[in-house]
């Protein structure tokens, strides 16, 4: 390989001159050309934009992918220009585990059927999360990364070049002051004019790039709106999925309130102490062992009755419950020993258990 010795010597000389000038400026032994206030404001604004864009970008990455190992893997795939593999979200994985468990426990059992419903909901939540991650990565993360890897690198390069031009200019000014002979002064003045021209040209290029930060803000503002829109869609989906799941599970309360059958050694007096539920027109069995749930006519307490508005339709699971229609008003109260998730509801001559989650209690 051929080396241009003269060029290497010249570059080394320029580097040494700049280093001397920079050191003397730091020590207060040399004058420094100052940029105008507008230019300094542009520089400060650009630095602020870069710093906060970097922080927002990094934290958004953490929000979308909390696993640091997965983030590193995705980063390497992007650097190698390879497609990032699609990942199963935690919600989808949990949902699949629940569905697999339901097969072993039996889909027809209360626990198995509930696992199926919750597992399917978890899979939908996981799918919504994956879609949100993909949308946010494209519409929000990518523009921020493009600014940091593209525009900001260009600005940084031109700023470094401007700083070198300034050091060259100030070095020429210093040489002119030190020149004694007329020939040396003439050469120094020529170098100064050339350095001033190069500095002014580079300052104009850098200024135009810095003023482009305003366009960057406009672009990032649009991306921020798209990010918020994606979040709103995702969280609305999650809320709707959970409301539907709660409503569906509320139709099968017996899966959660199964009472163990009394042993044959239990005496009638012991069985009589089990919680009772007031149901109009119900007939009491002759033997306490005949049923695990004692049903008898109970008068509502003198105090403690309240009006309640029905939020959703509800179909009674058995004769101990009362069906509900959305937006109707009923009277509700509780009795000692009753499950806190249930109340006794009355509508005219009808009476039965109603789930609290389907009601809005009124004062």
Secondary structure, 3 states (H helix, E strand, C coil): CCCCHHHHHHHHHHHHHHHHHHHHHHCCCCCCCCCCHHHHHHHHHHHHHHHHHHHHHHHHHHHHCCCHHHHHHHHHHHHCCCCCCCCCCHHHHHHHHHHHHHHHHCCCCHHHHHHHHHHHHHHHHHHHHHHHHHHHHHHHHHHHHHHHHHHHHHHHHHHHHHHHHHHHHHHHHHHHHHCCCHHHHHHHHHHHHHHHHHHHHHHHHHHHHHHCHHHHHHHHHHHHHHHHHHHHHHHHHHHHHHHHHHHHHCCCHHHCCCCCCCCCCCCHHHHCCCCEEECCCCCCCCCHHHCCCEEECCCCCCCCCEEEEECCCECCCCCCECCECCCCEEEEECCCCCCCCEEEEEECCEEEEEEHHHEEECC
